[in-house]
């Protein structure tokens, strides 16, 4: 069974749009140079493969994970082989002086795609990881945009999230603030982005965790009251590439809702996942029961599962790709929608945010509530949901 089947679908979402635009898309990629930042993560790898298979003149991939870059190269060589253009990977931290030197000594690209992000809602569980999330999602984005402007890059793309629409957690809010900075810099360089759903079985995701639990002979745990939209890695890569190549300045691409793209719960996927492996899901009432039953059930082709209601900080009850105040273009593509943004500058807010974060970082002591207050000044309707409970405190 494919990933598509596990999330309740049989066809790729964007096949018609990709097929209809393939000739111009391939020509554009084939005559252009690309830098993919954060290119060894799940979305980054998917985007890199979409670019590579269309034979670019130059494709450089940067990521902090040396191991993931090695796997990306092995995957590409095994799937597509080689291209005539310059394909290289670099194990660099984009916040480092080494990365700055790399850009200074080259930096000549037509397109820069920034896929680096701290994407987990759980990143706000402690104040130090929360500050790193702000650095990666906001300030590293600013840095790479400014470098792109200085190097004469034609187009800058970075990935946002559906959680930026009416955010309830710090991760989604950080991406919404990032979008505000994109607006500021769109006066100097053409910028587009994309909001999309959960990427099924992406690194670190709950669904990816199912694979780990099976390999390690551990129970499957999932919420039974949360439903999400899912895309597969290929769709994530296609969405990003389409926004990068076809997006106009300040455009935000997103998947159109349809019968194909529907909400599905994590517990439903868990049951399908186990059935695909030949196991019957056995529902347990407690963690202790699940841990005990893992010792005996697998030999009977059964697997212990703990499905619970969600009560952790930052979980959104529903998903949305846009707000009621945003202007949409639903006609340009078959299954891709576009949020059309006019230029709205909020320089005073952005200066306040930059100065406030820099000030508290300088002291090396900060509290979560003061960061939440700064976020609420940036996003007046920021409905942060603090329950005092985090995913790391659960199995």
Secondary structure, DSSP 8 states (H G I E B T S, - for coil): --HHHHTT-SS-TTHHHHHHHHHHHHHHHHT-EEEEETTTSHHHHHHHHHHHTT--SEEEEEES-HHHHHHHHHHHHHHT---SSEEEEEE--TTSHHHHHHHHH----SEEEE------GGGGSSHHHHHHHHIIIIIHHHHHHHHHHHTT-SEEEEE--GGGTT--SHHHHHHHHHHHHHHHHTTTSEEEEE---EETT-TTSHHHHHHHHHHTT--EEEESS-EE-EE-HHHHHHHHHHHHHH--TTEEEEE---SSS--EEHHHHHHHHHHHTT-EEEE-SSHHHHHHHTTTGGGGTEEEEEEE---STT--SS--SS-TTSEEE-SSSSSEEEEE------HHHHHHHHHHHHHHHHHT---HHHHHHHHHHHSTT------S--GGG--
